[in-house]
Amino acid sequence: YRRGKDADNPNGIVPKLYDGYFNPIVTFKEHTDAKEQVMVADMSGDSRDELIVYNLTGELAVYIYSNGTSNLKEHITG
């Protein structure tokens, strides 16, 4: 359920990710036609899940949000 801002909903809430203290760490764009998808997986093999956000329309973009430091040069295991 996404309550993004757009012309039909100018007072909508822009989706965000928060840390463990409810501080926003990522603010997503206002409503677009992009079809963002979200997956949760342990991609670095450290027994902690990462959040992977990617789109299926327009220019391909993939964002990985980790709950700590990750070495992206290591083999992805998840």
Protein Blocks (a to p, Z undefined) as FASTA:
>chain_A
ZZdddfklmmbccdddddfkopafbdcddddfbdcddddddfkonopacdddddfehjad
dddddfbdcdfkbccfZZ
